[in-house]
Structure formats: structure tokens, C-alpha cells
Amino acid sequence: MSKTAASLRNCFFCGKHINSGTGVMLAKNDGSIQWTCSNKCKKNLRLLKRDPRKLKWTKKYVKGGLKVTK
């Protein structure tokens, strides 16, 4: 893997930049790959099944809440 491709990785859960040589890769059955930067993000994604848009410490947080369409 080239250096430019490794530097473009972002955490699937929180959206932070992942340095090369760190992070955890999860390969799903459908062929998609999810990178997480820390054990905290991995647990929130897989075990607790939380939505990153509802947590203030993530970059994917939506201020004002999620809009639900009926």
C-alpha cells in the first residue's frame, strides 16, 4: 500500500484521521471494509450499535438532532 493511500484513512465511526500502522480493520461479508481508530470506536460500533451522529465527541455529530421524515 502506498503512503498516500494509507494517509487517506478515516475512522468509520468518529471520522478522525487514522495514522498508518494503527487502527483496526473490519472486513464484512459483503466485501466492505470498516476502519476504526480505537477500541472505544470499535465497541460503540459493533457491541453497543450506537449512531455516531448522536454522540458529541464524534465528527459526524449533527447539532440540533436528527430530522425524522414520516
N, CA, C and O atoms as a DFTB+ gen file, in Angstrom:
280 C
 N C O
     1  1       0.850      -1.176       0.000
     2  2       0.000       0.000       0.000
     3  2       0.891       1.233       0.000
     4  3       1.863       1.298       0.753
     5  1       0.574       2.186      -0.820
     6  2       1.386       3.394      -0.911
     7  2       1.110       4.313       0.275
     8  3       0.118       4.151       0.986
     9  1       2.003       5.279       0.478
    10  2       1.852       6.194       1.609
    11  2       0.639       7.094       1.441
    12  3      -0.002       7.451       2.429
    13  1       0.314       7.463       0.219
    14  2      -0.820       8.355       0.016
    15  2      -2.129       7.653       0.328
    16  3      -3.043       8.272       0.872
    17  1      -2.238       6.375      -0.005
    18  2      -3.473       5.644       0.278
    19  2      -3.635       5.407       1.770
    20  3      -4.754       5.427       2.283
    21  1      -2.531       5.183       2.471
    22  2      -2.593       4.930       3.904
    23  2      -2.969       6.196       4.671
    24  3      -3.593       6.112       5.728
    25  1      -2.599       7.362       4.154
    26  2      -2.868       8.598       4.870
    27  2      -4.302       9.080       4.664
    28  3      -4.735      10.021       5.330
    29  1      -5.045       8.452       3.753
    30  2      -6.409       8.888       3.484
    31  2      -7.445       8.169       4.330
    32  3      -8.640       8.427       4.184
    33  1      -7.013       7.268       5.217
    34  2      -7.971       6.509       6.016
    35  2      -8.582       7.367       7.116
    36  3      -7.888       8.134       7.785
    37  1      -9.878       7.225       7.290
    38  2     -10.591       7.876       8.380
    39  2     -11.358       6.816       9.149
    40  3     -11.725       5.775       8.604
    41  1     -11.595       7.096      10.426
    42  2     -12.342       6.164      11.260
    43  2     -13.790       6.102      10.768
    44  3     -14.411       7.134      10.512
    45  1     -14.313       4.900      10.642
    46  2     -15.676       4.713      10.162
    47  2     -16.686       5.266      11.162
    48  3     -17.761       5.719      10.767
    49  1     -16.355       5.235      12.449
    50  2     -17.303       5.667      13.478
    51  2     -17.193       7.159      13.785
    52  3     -18.174       7.891      13.653
    53  1     -16.017       7.613      14.188
    54  2     -15.903       9.002      14.643
    55  2     -15.442       9.967      13.561
    56  3     -15.655      11.173      13.685
    57  1     -14.807       9.458      12.490
    58  2     -14.385      10.308      11.400
    59  2     -12.991      10.898      11.546
    60  3     -12.572      11.676      10.690
    61  1     -12.255      10.554      12.607
    62  2     -10.906      11.076      12.796
    63  2      -9.929      10.409      11.838
    64  3     -10.181       9.306      11.354
    65  1      -8.815      11.080      11.567
    66  2      -7.758      10.557      10.704
    67  2      -7.049       9.409      11.419
    68  3      -6.790       9.489      12.620
    69  1      -6.736       8.340      10.681
    70  2      -6.025       7.190      11.234
    71  2      -4.622       7.165      10.654
    72  3      -4.454       7.111       9.436
    73  1      -3.616       7.204      11.514
    74  2      -2.226       7.126      11.066
    75  2      -1.927       5.736      10.538
    76  3      -2.567       4.762      10.933
    77  1      -0.944       5.646       9.637
    78  2      -0.584       4.350       9.089
    79  2       0.050       3.498      10.183
    80  3       0.838       3.992      10.990
    81  1      -0.298       2.227      10.203
    82  2       0.215       1.313      11.215
    83  2      -0.641       1.226      12.448
    84  3      -0.328       0.457      13.357
    85  1      -1.718       1.993      12.511
    86  2      -2.612       1.953      13.664
    87  2      -4.028       1.671      13.194
    88  3      -4.300       1.666      11.994
    89  1      -4.911       1.441      14.120
    90  2      -6.307       1.198      13.805
    91  2      -6.618      -0.279      13.632
    92  3      -5.720      -1.118      13.564
    93  1      -7.913      -0.578      13.562
    94  2      -8.388      -1.949      13.404
    95  2      -9.261      -2.005      12.162
    96  3     -10.154      -1.176      11.987
    97  1      -9.003      -2.991      11.288
    98  2      -9.769      -3.155      10.069
    99  2     -10.794      -4.261      10.267
   100  3     -10.453      -5.342      10.748
   101  1     -12.041      -4.004       9.904
   102  2     -13.098      -4.995       9.963
   103  2     -13.604      -5.226       8.546
   104  3     -14.104      -4.302       7.904
   105  1     -13.476      -6.459       8.058
   106  2     -13.965      -6.813       6.726
   107  2     -15.299      -7.528       6.884
   108  3     -15.373      -8.576       7.526
   109  1     -16.348      -6.968       6.303
   110  2     -17.676      -7.550       6.420
   111  2     -17.910      -8.575       5.318
   112  3     -17.137      -8.649       4.363
   113  1     -18.960      -9.358       5.444
   114  2     -19.267     -10.412       4.477
   115  2     -19.596      -9.871       3.086
   116  3     -19.374     -10.556       2.088
   117  1     -20.121      -8.653       3.014
   118  2     -20.459      -8.091       1.711
   119  2     -19.256      -7.467       1.004
   120  3     -19.401      -6.934      -0.096
   121  1     -18.070      -7.524       1.618
   122  2     -16.857      -7.030       0.998
   123  2     -16.466      -5.625       1.407
   124  3     -15.402      -5.148       1.012
   125  1     -17.293      -4.948       2.184
   126  2     -16.941      -3.601       2.621
   127  2     -15.945      -3.675       3.777
   128  3     -15.942      -4.629       4.555
   129  1     -15.106      -2.655       3.873
   130  2     -14.084      -2.596       4.908
   131  2     -14.351      -1.384       5.780
   132  3     -14.565      -0.280       5.279
   133  1     -14.336      -1.598       7.101
   134  2     -14.541      -0.520       8.062
   135  2     -13.300      -0.405       8.933
   136  3     -12.888      -1.382       9.559
   137  1     -12.699       0.789       8.979
   138  2     -11.544       1.052       9.820
   139  2     -12.003       1.804      11.059
   140  3     -12.796       2.741      10.960
   141  1     -11.509       1.400      12.226
   142  2     -11.769       2.133      13.457
   143  2     -10.441       2.555      14.061
   144  3      -9.451       1.829      13.967
   145  1     -10.421       3.730      14.682
   146  2      -9.170       4.285      15.186
   147  2      -8.816       3.767      16.568
   148  3      -7.639       3.732      16.927
   149  1      -9.808       3.364      17.351
   150  2      -9.532       2.962      18.729
   151  2     -10.510       1.880      19.164
   152  3     -11.478       1.568      18.470
   153  1     -10.228       1.323      20.330
   154  2     -11.109       0.319      20.910
   155  2     -12.452       0.946      21.300
   156  3     -13.486       0.281      21.256
   157  1     -12.432       2.216      21.678
   158  2     -13.655       2.938      22.030
   159  2     -14.615       2.994      20.838
   160  3     -15.811       2.741      20.987
   161  1     -14.091       3.324      19.669
   162  2     -14.922       3.388      18.462
   163  2     -15.399       1.998      18.058
   164  3     -16.538       1.833      17.621
   165  1     -14.541       1.008      18.200
   166  2     -14.904      -0.361      17.828
   167  2     -16.055      -0.878      18.694
   168  3     -16.984      -1.503      18.182
   169  1     -15.999      -0.622      19.996
   170  2     -17.050      -1.077      20.903
   171  2     -18.367      -0.349      20.637
   172  3     -19.432      -0.965      20.654
   173  1     -18.295       0.975      20.388
   174  2     -19.508       1.732      20.110
   175  2     -20.154       1.294      18.806
   176  3     -21.379       1.311      18.682
   177  1     -19.339       0.903      17.833
   178  2     -19.854       0.488      16.527
   179  2     -20.435      -0.914      16.567
   180  3     -21.573      -1.123      16.146
   181  1     -19.670      -1.881      17.068
   182  2     -20.047      -3.290      16.972
   183  2     -20.889      -3.777      18.152
   184  3     -21.936      -4.392      17.948
   185  1     -20.449      -3.512      19.373
   186  2     -21.144      -4.061      20.543
   187  2     -22.368      -3.252      20.943
   188  3     -23.440      -3.812      21.177
   189  1     -22.210      -1.931      21.022
   190  2     -23.288      -1.090      21.518
   191  2     -24.221      -0.606      20.411
   192  3     -25.320      -0.126      20.689
   193  1     -23.783      -0.732      19.147
   194  2     -24.583      -0.356      17.971
   195  2     -25.135       1.065      18.073
   196  3     -26.324       1.306      17.861
   197  1     -24.246       1.992      18.402
   198  2     -24.644       3.387      18.560
   199  2     -24.534       4.130      17.234
   200  3     -23.776       3.743      16.345
   201  1     -25.308       5.205      17.124
   202  2     -25.292       6.062      15.949
   203  2     -24.285       7.188      16.194
   204  3     -24.454       7.951      17.145
   205  1     -23.244       7.317      15.367
   206  2     -22.236       8.357      15.612
   207  2     -22.778       9.771      15.473
   208  3     -22.164      10.712      15.977
   209  1     -23.906       9.946      14.805
   210  2     -24.474      11.279      14.650
   211  2     -25.106      11.794      15.934
   212  3     -25.412      12.982      16.033
   213  1     -25.309      10.919      16.926
   214  2     -25.923      11.323      18.194
   215  2     -24.908      11.543      19.316
   216  3     -25.295      11.922      20.422
   217  1     -23.615      11.313      19.054
   218  2     -22.583      11.449      20.075
   219  2     -21.740      12.689      19.808
   220  3     -21.208      12.855      18.710
   221  1     -21.617      13.560      20.808
   222  2     -20.949      14.844      20.624
   223  2     -19.461      14.737      20.367
   224  3     -18.882      15.647      19.774
   225  1     -18.816      13.655      20.794
   226  2     -17.366      13.550      20.634
   227  2     -16.949      13.084      19.245
   228  3     -15.752      13.023      18.965
   229  1     -17.883      12.757      18.372
   230  2     -17.554      12.351      17.004
   231  2     -17.635      13.549      16.064
   232  3     -18.297      14.542      16.365
   233  1     -16.954      13.444      14.919
   234  2     -17.030      14.495      13.913
   235  2     -18.315      14.407      13.107
   236  3     -18.673      15.355      12.408
   237  1     -19.010      13.286      13.194
   238  2     -20.254      13.081      12.462
   239  2     -21.473      13.570      13.235
   240  3     -22.604      13.367      12.794
   241  1     -21.258      14.213      14.383
   242  2     -22.347      14.702      15.233
   243  2     -23.176      15.745      14.491
   244  3     -22.625      16.615      13.817
   245  1     -24.504      15.657      14.617
   246  2     -25.423      16.594      13.989
   247  2     -26.032      17.448      15.077
   248  3     -26.815      16.962      15.893
   249  1     -25.669      18.741      15.091
   250  2     -26.183      19.654      16.107
   251  2     -27.657      19.926      15.841
   252  3     -28.056      20.154      14.699
   253  1     -28.453      19.902      16.880
   254  2     -29.875      20.152      16.746
   255  2     -30.689      18.882      16.585
   256  3     -31.915      18.943      16.496
   257  1     -30.036      17.741      16.548
   258  2     -30.737      16.471      16.458
   259  2     -30.994      16.040      15.036
   260  3     -30.880      16.818      14.089
   261  1     -31.342      14.786      14.918
   262  2     -31.636      14.217      13.612
   263  2     -33.066      14.525      13.216
   264  3     -33.977      14.481      14.043
   265  1     -33.250      14.831      11.967
   266  2     -34.593      15.107      11.459
   267  2     -35.208      13.803      10.964
   268  3     -34.647      13.137      10.094
   269  1     -36.350      13.445      11.514
   270  2     -37.025      12.199      11.120
   271  2     -38.146      12.555      10.158
   272  3     -39.022      13.354      10.489
   273  1     -38.124      11.966       8.970
   274  2     -39.176      12.208       7.996
   275  2     -40.193      11.078       8.068
   276  3     -39.840       9.912       8.247
   277  1     -41.455      11.446       7.925
   278  2     -42.527      10.446       8.006
   279  2     -43.025      10.083       6.643
   280  3     -43.927       9.255       6.515
